[in-house]
Amino acid sequence: DLSGSPGRWYDGPSGPESGLTLDAVICASGGWEGDPPTASGKVDDPTDSWMEKLIEADADAHGDGVERMLRMNLYPVLAAGRAMDLYMGEQGLFVAIGAAAALAPTPAMYAYGLSKSAVHHYIQTLGASSGPKTGLGHKSQRKKATVELRRSKAYLDDMTALAILPSMIDTPNNRKFADKDADFDNWTKPEDIAKEIGEWLEKPYLRPNSGALIKVFPDRKRGEGAVFKLAR
C-alpha cells in the first residue's frame, strides 16, 4: 500500500549480473472505499459562481477518491512490476490481486472498480508479451512490440503473469467493516490463495496462460478450500 509511509527498498545491484534473482513476485496489497457523496447545497459565495464552485468541489472530492484507490490498488502492482523487471529469474511467476467486482460496472464504488480494472489491464498486457504460449491478446498487437521486448528481457519468455480475483477475502480488516449478518463462510481464506500460488510455484505446468484473470471463491461443495476459475 503506497498510501502511507514508504517502505524499505533494496537499492543494490540488479539483474542477472548481481546474482540476485526471484522465483516470484506476489503483490497482495489492496484496499477499498466507496465513492464520496455528491456535494449539495449552495456554497457561501457573494457572487453568482456558487454552482461553479460546487461542481469544482465535487470534482476534487471524487478525484481524490480515485487517487486514493490507485495508490492502494494499482501503484503497488506497478512497484512490484519494477522488482519483476530487475530481478525475475527463469520460469518466474508474477501475481497481483484484482477483484471479481471489477469485471462489471461498480455502482457506488467506481473509483475502486477503476483501480482494480487497471490492475487487470496491467496483467493482461504483461500476458500479451510473456509466457511460453505467447500469452493472451491479438497477435497483430503483440508482433512488433513483443519481439523487441523479449529480446531485451529474456525472463519474459517463460514468465507467467496472473491476477487472482476474489469477491471478498476473509481478513481481520474486512471483518471489521462487515455487515452484522455477514456469512464469513462465503469469504475466501487467504490461506487458500497462498496454497494455490504455492502450487503454481512448485509446478509451473499447472499455471494458466500468462495474462489470465482467475476468479476465486469458497468451495461450497466440499465445505473447505477454494475454487479457482478462469474469468478471462
N, C-alpha and C positions, 0 to 999 in steps of 0.2 A: 504494500500500500504506500504510494508516494504522496499521500495527503498529509502525512505527519513529518516527523524529523527524519533526516536522511540516515540510511543505514551504512554499514561498513562495506567497502568495495575493494576488491583485490586490484592493485594497480601495478603489479609486476609484469614480467614478460608475458606475451600472449602468443597463441598459435602453436603449431606443432613443434617449432624450434625451442619453445620454452619447456617442453617435456610435460606440461600440464594439459590434460585433455579430460573431457567429461563424457560419461556414458549417456547422460540425460540431463535435460534442463526442464524442471517442473515448476510452473508458475501457478500457485494456488491462491494468490491474493485476489481480493474482491470485496465488494460491498453493495449495499442497496439503500436507496431512499426514494420516496415518492416525489412527484413534481410539486413545486411550491404553489400555493393558492394564487389565483389571478387577482391582481390588485383591483380594488374597487373604491368608490368614493371620490370626492373632489379634493385635489391637492391644494394646500394653502398657498395660493398664488394670487397676487393683486392684479395680474394680467389675465388675458383670456387664453393663456397657453397651458392651462391645467391639464387638458386632455393629452397634450403632447408629453408633458412630464409624467403623467400616469402611465402612458404607453412605454416611455423610456424606463421607468422604474420596474415595470413588469418585465420588460425585455432583459434588464440587468439581472433580476432575480432568477429568471429561467436560464439565462446564460451561465450564471454562477452555478446553478444546479447541474447543468451539463458538464461544466468543467470539473466539478467535484466527482461526478461519476466517471469521467475519463481518467482522472487521477487515481481513482480506486481500482478501476477495472481494465483500462487499456494501457496506461503508461507503464505499469509493472510488467505487462507482457512485452512491451517494446524494449524495456530494460533487459528482460530475460533473453529477448532476441539478440541483443548485443552480446551477452555472455555466450550464447549459442554460436554466434559468428566468430568469436575469438577462440573458443575452447572446445567446440564439439568434436568428438572423436568418431571413429568408424561405427557404422550401424547405430548412430545416435538417435535419441528419442526426445522430441520437444512436445510438451503437453501444456495446454492452457485450459482454464476453466471458463466455459461460456455459460449459456443459460438457455434452457428449453423455451422459456417465455419469449426470448428474442427471435425465435423462428417465425413469430407472428407479430402483429401490431401489439403495442403495450400501453393501452389507455391508462392515464393517471401516473404513469412511470416511464414516459418516453425517453427521459434522459438516461435512465438505467438501460432501457432497450437499445438505445442508440450506442451506448458504450459497449454493451455485450455483442451487438451486431458487428461492431468494428473489430472485436476480438475474433469473431467467426471469419470475417473477411481476411484478416491477417493470416489466420491458419490456412484458409483455402488458397490464399496467394502463395504462402510457403509451399503448400502441397503441389501447386502447379509447377514448381521448379525443384522439387526434391523427391526422393524415393526411387527404389529400383524399378517401379512400374510407371515412372514419369508423372506420378501424381494425378490430380484431378484438373479439369479445365479443358478448354478447346485448344487443339494442337496449334492452330494458327496464332493464338495469343502467346503460346509458350515458345514457339520455334526459335526466334532470334534472341530474345532476352534470356531464355533459359539456357541455351547453349553457351552464351557468354558468361552467365552466372556460374554455371557448373565448371567452366574452365578455370575460373579464379577461386572457386570454393568447392574443393573436392569432397568435403564432408556431405554435401547435398546429394551426392549420388546414391547413398544408401541410408540417408536420414529419413525418419518418419515424423511428420508434424501432425498432431491431433488435438482436437478440442473436445472436452467432456462437458456435456450439457445436462446438469441436474435441474430438477424443479425446485427442490429445497434440500439443503444439506443439514443434517442434524448436528448443529454446533451449539455450544453454550450461548453464544451471542444471538443466534437465530431463535433459540428457545426463549430468550429474554424478551423478545419483541413479538412472540407468537400470540395468537388468539387463545383465550382461555380453553376453548373446546378443540384446540389443535390436536390432531392424531399423529403423534411422533412416529408411529409405526409406518406411516406413509412417507416418511422423510428418509433420504438416502444417508447411510452411515459413511463418514469419511474413511473408515477402515476398509469398506468395500471398494471404494475408489482406489485407495492405495494398493489394495491387493491386485486389482486389475492392471494397474500401471506396472506393478512388480512382475506380473506375467508377461507383459509386453517387453519388459527389460530382459528377462531371462530367456524368453522365446520369441525373438523378433518375427518369426514366421506366423505368429498369431496376430500380429498388428494389422489393423485395417489399412487401406491405402493411405498414403500421405495426403493430408488435406481434408480428411474425413471429420465430420461433426457427429459425435456419438451421444445420443441421449442415454441417461441412466435413471433408473427408478427401482424401488424395492421389489424383490421377487415375492409377490404375494402368494404364489402357488406353493412355494417351499416354506414361506414364513420366515425366511432369513436370506441374507445375501442380497445381491442386486442383479438386475438385468441390464445389459449394455446393448443398445440397438442403434444401427446406423440411421442417421437422420438425413444426411446429405454427404 
